[in-house]
Amino acid sequence: MLDKIQMQMLTEVADLHGVPEGAYNIRVNGEKAGRNTTANIDIATKTDGKSGIDIRIKPGTKNESVHIPVVLSESGIKETVYNDFYIGEDSDVVIVAGCGIHNCGNQDSQHDGVHRFFVGKNAKIRYVEKHYGEGDGSGKRILNPVTEVYQEAGSYVDMEMVQIKGVDNTHRITRAELAEGATMIVHERLMTHGEQVATSVYEVALNGEGSSTDVISRSVAKDTSEQVFEAAIVGNSVCSGHAECDAIIMDKAHVVAVPKLDARNVDAALIHEAAIGKIAGDQLIKLMSLGLTEAEAEEQIIGGFLR
């Protein structure tokens, strides 16, 4: 039975207000807290000695979802979890992950999740991963996700990576290899404050003819927090790749954007865009003229930017 804090964490990271429909695996404080499979989606505990699960989705599965949230509500827990997804050909599913850490103690709590996706031909997935932290303890809330994506011909992957509040340190690494006609879309939304540090690294190899990727990051850095965004796209064929980083910097924060485009084919079309700057003064003035305080105006602008 989940307590009130754990249920609140599930709401924050997976929009769950109760037991989800369809397939799910809920992990709380290092242990399985609930699991359900369906006729088309199987979830099994790993048997290779690693902590984690294997999720197998049958070919042709449509309009089904998988929820695999993780919650840490005890101080001092440190874990590494390995989850592998096998998505069958011609399927179309939604996968909702994410981790919430509630730390009211003086020890660090840390979750390192390694997710591998093997996406079959013409399969389509939407993957949502949200990170959230809270608690008034001195112990840090640390999340280090590693995501590997292997896409077969004609597959489509849409990834939404969100971290808006409460995570002290995070180092996200996402690597992908795309075959012929495969597409990968990434939307990252990130906000840091206080002394938080966040690093995001994306490496996409466009191996097949007609493959494409679009990696977009929107971030806000407040106080003395630090952010690093690295995007590397390798064009090994006739392909198209686009990476974009837009960041709002405030107070005494520090933001770095590192682009890398590697064209290994004469017909590889690769683009990188980056913009880092403060909130425009005219935007603040316009909202303040409507009766908002400066702080309220800033929050309105940030909210719209990260939407």
N, C-alpha and C positions, 0 to 999 in steps of 0.2 A: 504494500500500500504506500503510495507516494504522499509525502506531507505537503503542506501549503507552499513552502519555499520551493520545493522541487516542481510542483505543478506550475508555479509562477515562471520558473526557468523554462519549462517546456512551452509555455505560452510565448515567451520572448523569442526562443530560437526556432520553434517549429509551428507557431500559431495553433498550438493544440490546447483545447479547453477540456479535453477528456480523452478517452481511448479513441485513436484514429480508426477510420475505416480502412479496409484493405490490409496489405502487408505492413508490418512494423517490427522494429526491434528497439526497445528503450533501455538504455544503459545508465545506471545511477551509481555513483561512487565505486566504480570499478566492477560492478556486478550487473547481470541481466535482471531487469525489473519488469520485463514484459515482452512477449513475442507473438506474432501471428503470421501465418503464411496463407497463400491462396492457391487455387488450382494452377495459376500461371506464374506465381512468384514464390520461390522457395528461399528461406533464410536458414543457414546452418552454421553452427559454431565451427570454427577452424579446427582442423585435426593435425596441423603441422607443428604444434607447440607454440604458435604465436597467439596472442590475445586478439580476438576479432571474429568477423563473420564473413561468409561467402553468400552473396545474393545472386541468384540465377533467375533470369527472366526469360520465359519461353518465347521462341520466335512467333511473331504475329500478335503479341499481347498489345492491346489497345486500351486507352482510357483507364489505366490503373495507376496506383501510386504506391510508393514505399517511403515510410518515415523511419529514420534511424538516429534520433536525437541522443545526445549525451549530456548528463548533468553531474556536476561535482558540487556537493553542498557541504562537504567536510574539509577543513583546512589540512594541508599537508599531503594530499593525494597527488601522486605523480604517476602517470600511466602512458603507455604507447599502445595504440590499437591499430590493427591492420584489417581493412575492409576491402574486399574485392567484389566488383560488380561485373557480371557477365550478361550483356544485353543482347538478346537474340535478334536475328534478322527481321526486318519489317515491323518491329515493335515501336510503340509510341507511349512513353511512360513519364511520370514525374517522380523525382527522387528528392526528398526533403531531409537534409542532414542538419548539422549545427551543434554547437556546444555552449552550455551556460555554466558559469562558475560563480557560486556564492561563497565568498571567503570572509568569514568574520574572525579568523584566528591570526596568529602571528607567523605561521608557516606558509610557504608558497604552495599554491595548487597549480598543477600543470597537466594539460592534456595534449598529447601529440598524436594526431590522427593521420594515418597513411591510407589514402583511398586510390584504388586502381580501377579504371573503367575500360572494359574491353567491349567496344560497341560494334555490333554486327552490321552487315551490309544493309543500307537503306533504313537503318534504325534511327529513331529520333528520341532524344531525352531532354528534359528540362531538369536541371540540377540546382537546388537552392541550398546554400550553406550560410547560416547566420551564426555569428559569435557575439556573446554578451557576457558581461561581468558586473558583479555588484558585491556589496558587503563592506563593512566599516573596519575590518581587520587590517593589520599592517602587512600581512602576507600578500604576495603578489598573485595576480591571476594571469596565467601564461598559456597561450595557445599557439602551437606550431603545426599547422596543417601542411601535408604534402599530398598533392593530387597528380596522378599520372593518367593520361587519356590516350588510348590507342583506338583510332577510328578506321573502320574498313570503308570500302568504296560506297559513296552516296549517303553516308551517315550524317546526322546533324546533331550537334550538341550545343545547348544554350545554358550557360552557367551564370548564376547570380551569387556573388560573394559579398556578404554584408557584415561589417563590424562598425557599430555606431557608438557603443558605450562600454566603459568599464574594464577593458582588457589592457593590462599593464604592458605586456610584451607579446608581440606576435611576429613570427617569421613564416610567411606563406610562400611555398614553392609550388608552382604549377607547370607541368611539362606535358606536351601533347605531340603526337605524331599522326598526321592525316594522310589517308590514301586518296586515290582518285575520286574527285567530285565531292569529297567530304567538306563539311563546314563546321567551324567552331566559333561561337559567339560568347564573349565574356563581358559581364558588367560588374565592376567592383565599386562598392560604396564604403567609404572608410572615414571615421572621425576619431582623432586623438586629442587628448587634453592632459593637463597636469604634466607629469614627466613620462608619459607613455611613449613607447617606441614601437613602430610598425614598419616591417619590411615586406614588400610584395615583389616576387620574382616570377615572371611568366616567360616560358621558352616554348615556342611553337615551331615545329618542323613541317613545312608544307611539301610533302614528298610526292604526292600524286598529282597528275595533270588535272587542272580545274579545281583544285582544293583552295580553300579560302579561310581567313580568320579575321575577326574584328575584336580587339581587346581594348576596352574602354574603362578608365578609372576616374572616379570623381571622389575627391577627398578634401577634408577640412582639418587643418592642424592648428590647435589652440595652445595657449600658455607656453610652456617650454618643451612641448612634445616634439618628436622627430619622426619623419616619414621618409622612406626610400622606395621608389617605384622603378623596377627594372623590367623592360620588355624587349625580348629578343625574338625576332622572326627570321627563320631561315627558309628561303625560297629555293627548293631543289628541283622545281619543275615550272611549267606554265601555270602560274598561280597568282593569287592576290592576297595581300596581307596589310592590315591597318592596325596601328596601335595609337592610343590617345590617352594622355594624362592631363586632367584639369584639376588644379589644386587651389584652394583658398588658404592663405597663410595669415595667421593672426598673432598678436602679442609678440612673444620672442621665440616662436616655433622655428623649425628647420625642416625644409622639404627638398628632396633631391629626386630628379627624374633622369634615368639613364636609358637612352634608346640604343638598340643595336639591330640594324637591318643587314642581313647577309644574303645577297642575291647570287645564286649559283647557276642561274639559267637566264639567258638573254631576255626571256619573256616573263620573268618574275616581276610583278608590280607590287612594290612594298612602300608603305607610307608610315611615317611617325609624326605625331603632333604632340606638343607639350606646352602648357600654359600654367604659370604659377604667379599668383598675385593676391593683393588684398581686396577686400570688398570695395567696390566703387563708391565714392562719396556721393554721387548723384542718386544712387539707389537708396542709400540711407536717408538722404534729405527728403526724397519723395515719400518714403514710408513714414518718416517722422512728421511730415506735413499733414499726414492723415491721423495724427494723434498718438502714434506709437513712440515709446521711449527708444533711445539708441540701442539698448540691449534687446528690446523686443523686435526692433527692425532687423538687427543682425540675425536673430533666431529665425525670422521669417525668410530671410534671404538664404540662410544655410539650409533650412528645411526644403525649400524649393530646389536648391542646387543638388542636394543629395537624393531627391525623390527619384 
